[in-house]
Amino acid sequence: MNIRLFLIFLLTPFVVCSQNGNNSFSFVNLDFSARSLAMGGNLISIYDNDIFMAQSVPSILNNRMDKYLGFSFVDYFSDINMGSFLYSKSLEKNGCFTISFNSCSYGDFISTDETGNQDLTFNASDQTYAFGYGRPLNDKISLGVNIRLLNSNYESYQALAILSNVSSTYFNKEKSLTTTLLLKNIGKQIKSYTSIEEIVPFEVQLGLSKKLDHLPLRYSIVLRHLNKFDISNDYSLNSFTNNETGEIEYRKESIAKTMLRHVILSGELDLFKNNLFIQGGFNFQKRFDMIIDSFAGMVGFSFGVGMNVSKIRFNYSRSAFHLSGKVNTFNITTNLSTFGL
């Protein structure tokens, strides 16, 4: 694929997509990468052979991902289950592509009539079908783009959308430094649940990762929602009840706290030369939004482990989204060429 054709493919989402209406399709931001979730979520600036990260950040697709196959399972809250399948193939000098499928099942629900009598059961689910492509411009900078079809089914209501992630990654091997700029969820709804058209959750992210020179440790910093400064919500601890009037009022949040909502901090320790990894992360926004007055606990913190066993890599993460429960994520990745395929 020549540069001109690639740039046309890269810029197409900006030309064909517009946004207006109310926000929808938030499930597209669910993370299926155990490594990313262990490091606070939205990990976008590690340039290696992790195809689960390339699912959201196409510019990190590279030739080391040739013939990689991955499966993910997420044990979410209640009886919600999520799964993912990915495959990547190198095109040598012409870059690398990946195909993927994500599914989220919310379980079965009971429908009742106006008197409370059970009528029937129905289910709700979301699916994402994606194709991504990335290629280097030179020995340090790469570009990538993916196209995703979103299908949402809730009882008799269905909605469709076409989205795209566009990213650019700078990778300096000598300094063990990686930075990524990601334009996430550029797109448009093509079929709405009702007559009201809704927008998709567009977001700009910037990430930086660096390995230390004398320790087997990599630290990462991710800045989210750079396109919007105030990402607080009315359901956080800023709300309180006025004892005199009995009405709910809102306490203005400090600028420092509003800024920290955009930040995710994490680290990854390589214990045995790419055979065992220990990861941990902290997400400020999750902490601020999901803690309760009586006990904060470990909300906002996450951890995980990655192991290379024979020809297979296993990743596991446990994320504290709320005191009521934790999210467990499992990834399995292998290179088919090691099996002679």
Residue pairs with C-beta under 8 A, 6 or more apart in sequence:
1 9
1 91
1 94
1 95
1 133
1 135
3 137
6 95
6 133
6 135
6 143
9 133
9 145
10 143
10 145
10 166
12 145
12 164
13 145
13 147
13 163
13 164
13 166
13 186
13 187
14 166
14 186
16 188
17 162
17 164
17 186
17 187
17 188
18 188
19 187
19 188
19 199
19 200
19 202
20 197
20 199
21 189
21 196
21 197
21 198
21 199
22 196
22 198
22 199
23 198
23 199
23 200
23 201
24 159
24 161
24 189
24 192
24 193
24 198
24 199
24 200
25 150
25 152
25 159
25 161
25 163
25 185
25 189
25 198
25 200
25 201
26 201
27 104
27 126
27 150
27 152
28 128
28 148
28 150
28 163
28 185
28 200
28 201
29 185
29 201
29 203
30 74
30 82
30 102
30 104
31 37
31 41
31 42
31 56
31 329
32 52
32 55
32 72
32 74
32 82
32 84
32 102
32 329
32 331
33 43
33 50
33 52
33 53
33 55
33 56
33 72
33 315
33 329
33 331
34 52
34 72
34 304
34 306
34 315
34 316
34 317
34 329
34 330
34 331
35 43
35 50
35 52
35 53
35 268
35 277
35 279
35 304
35 306
35 315
35 317
35 331
36 42
36 43
36 52
36 53
37 302
37 304
37 317
37 319
37 327
37 329
38 266
38 279
38 280
38 281
38 302
38 303
38 304
38 305
38 315
38 316
38 317
38 318
38 319
38 329
39 220
39 264
39 266
39 267
39 268
39 279
39 280
39 281
39 302
39 304
40 222
40 264
40 265
40 266
40 281
40 282
40 283
40 302
41 264
41 281
41 283
41 286
41 302
41 319
42 56
42 205
42 207
42 222
42 224
42 264
43 53
43 207
43 220
43 222
43 266
44 53
44 56
44 57
44 60
44 167
44 180
44 182
44 205
44 207
44 222
45 169
45 178
45 179
45 180
45 207
45 208
45 209
45 220
45 222
46 53
46 60
46 178
46 209
46 218
46 220
47 60
47 62
47 169
47 171
47 178
48 64
49 62
49 64
49 65
49 68
50 60
50 333
51 65
51 68
51 70
51 86
51 88
51 98
51 333
52 70
52 72
52 84
52 86
52 315
52 331
52 333
53 60
54 60
54 61
54 65
54 88
54 98
54 132
54 134
54 144
55 84
55 86
55 98
55 100
55 130
55 132
55 146
56 165
56 182
56 184
57 144
57 165
57 167
57 169
57 180
57 182
58 98
58 132
58 133
58 134
58 144
58 145
58 146
58 165
58 166
58 167
59 134
59 142
59 143
59 144
59 167
59 168
59 169
59 180
60 134
60 142
60 144
60 167
60 169
60 180
61 88
61 95
61 96
61 97
61 98
61 132
61 133
61 134
61 135
61 142
61 144
62 90
62 96
62 134
62 136
62 142
63 90
63 92
63 96
65 88
65 90
65 96
65 98
66 88
66 89
66 90
66 96
66 335
66 337
67 88
67 89
67 90
67 335
67 336
67 337
67 341
68 86
68 87
68 88
68 333
68 334
68 335
68 336
69 86
69 87
69 333
69 334
69 335
69 336
70 84
70 85
70 86
70 87
70 331
70 332
70 333
70 334
71 83
71 84
71 85
71 86
71 331
71 332
71 333
72 82
72 83
72 84
72 85
72 86
72 329
72 330
72 331
72 332
73 81
73 82
73 83
73 329
73 330
74 81
74 82
74 83
74 84
74 327
74 328
74 329
74 330
75 81
75 327
75 328
75 329
75 330
76 82
76 104
76 327
77 321
77 324
77 325
77 327
78 107
79 107
80 104
80 105
80 106
80 107
81 104
81 105
82 102
82 103
82 104
82 105
83 102
83 103
84 100
84 101
84 102
84 103
85 100
85 101
86 98
86 99
86 100
87 98
87 99
87 100
88 96
88 97
88 98
88 99
89 96
89 97
89 98
90 96
91 97
91 135
94 135
95 133
95 134
95 135
95 136
96 133
96 134
96 135
97 131
97 132
97 133
97 134
98 130
98 131
98 132
98 133
98 146
99 130
99 131
99 132
100 128
100 129
100 130
100 132
101 127
101 128
101 129
101 130
102 127
102 128
102 130
103 125
103 126
103 127
103 128
104 125
104 126
104 127
105 123
105 124
105 125
106 123
106 124
106 125
107 123
107 124
108 121
108 122
108 123
109 121
109 122
109 123
109 124
109 155
110 118
110 120
110 121
111 118
111 119
111 120
111 121
111 122
111 155
112 118
112 119
113 119
122 155
122 156
123 153
123 155
124 153
124 154
124 155
125 152
125 153
126 150
126 151
126 152
126 153
127 150
127 151
127 152
128 148
128 149
128 150
128 151
129 148
129 149
129 151
130 146
130 147
130 148
130 149
131 146
131 147
131 148
132 144
132 145
132 146
132 147
132 165
133 144
133 145
133 146
134 142
134 143
134 144
134 145
135 142
135 143
135 144
136 142
137 143
140 170
140 171
140 172
141 168
141 169
141 170
141 171
142 168
142 169
142 171
143 166
143 167
143 168
143 169
144 165
144 166
144 167
144 168
144 169
145 164
145 165
145 166
145 167
146 164
146 165
147 162
147 163
147 164
148 162
148 163
148 164
148 165
148 187
149 160
149 161
149 162
150 159
150 160
150 161
150 162
150 163
151 158
151 159
151 160
152 158
152 159
152 160
152 161
152 193
154 193
157 193
157 194
158 191
158 193
159 189
159 191
159 192
159 193
159 198
160 189
160 190
160 191
161 187
161 188
161 189
161 190
161 191
161 200
162 187
162 188
162 190
163 185
163 186
163 187
163 200
164 185
164 186
164 187
165 182
165 183
165 184
165 185
165 186
166 182
166 183
166 186
167 180
167 181
167 182
167 183
168 180
168 181
169 178
169 179
169 180
170 177
170 178
170 179
170 180
171 177
171 178
172 178
175 210
176 210
176 211
176 213
176 218
177 208
177 209
177 210
178 207
178 208
178 209
178 210
179 206
179 207
179 208
179 209
180 205
180 206
180 207
181 204
181 205
181 206
182 204
182 205
182 206
182 207
183 202
183 204
184 202
184 203
184 204
184 205
185 200
185 201
185 202
185 203
186 202
187 200
187 202
188 200
189 197
189 198
189 199
189 200
192 198
202 227
203 224
203 225
203 226
203 227
204 225
204 226
204 227
205 222
205 223
205 224
205 225
205 226
206 222
206 223
206 226
207 220
207 221
207 222
207 223
208 220
208 221
209 218
209 219
209 220
209 221
210 218
210 219
211 217
211 218
212 218
212 219
216 269
216 270
216 271
217 267
217 268
217 269
217 270
218 267
218 268
218 270
219 265
219 266
219 267
219 268
220 264
220 265
220 266
220 267
220 268
220 281
221 263
221 264
221 265
222 263
222 264
222 266
223 262
223 263
224 231
224 262
224 263
224 264
224 285
225 231
225 261
225 262
226 262
229 258
230 258
231 258
231 261
231 262
231 285
232 238
232 253
232 258
232 261
232 288
232 289
233 289
234 250
235 289
236 288
236 289
237 288
237 291
237 293
238 250
238 251
238 252
238 253
239 248
239 249
239 250
239 251
240 248
240 249
240 250
240 251
241 247
241 248
241 249
242 248
242 249
257 288
260 284
260 288
261 284
261 285
261 288
262 284
262 285
263 284
264 281
264 282
264 283
264 284
265 281
265 282
266 279
266 280
266 281
266 282
267 279
267 280
267 281
268 277
268 278
268 279
269 277
269 278
269 279
270 276
270 277
271 277
271 278
274 308
275 307
275 308
276 305
276 306
276 307
276 308
277 305
277 306
277 307
278 303
278 304
278 305
279 303
279 304
279 305
279 306
279 317
280 301
280 302
280 303
280 304
281 301
281 302
281 303
282 300
282 301
282 302
283 300
283 302
284 300
286 299
286 300
286 321
287 296
287 299
287 300
288 300
290 299
290 300
290 321
290 322
291 297
291 299
291 300
291 323
292 323
295 323
297 320
297 323
298 320
299 320
299 321
299 322
299 323
300 320
301 320
302 317
302 318
302 319
302 320
303 317
303 318
304 315
304 316
304 317
304 318
304 329
305 315
305 316
306 313
306 314
306 315
306 316
307 313
307 314
307 315
311 334
311 335
311 338
311 339
312 332
312 333
312 334
313 331
313 332
313 333
313 334
314 330
314 331
314 332
315 329
315 330
315 331
315 333
316 328
316 329
316 330
316 331
317 327
317 328
317 329
318 326
318 327
318 328
318 329
319 326
319 327
319 329
320 326
321 327
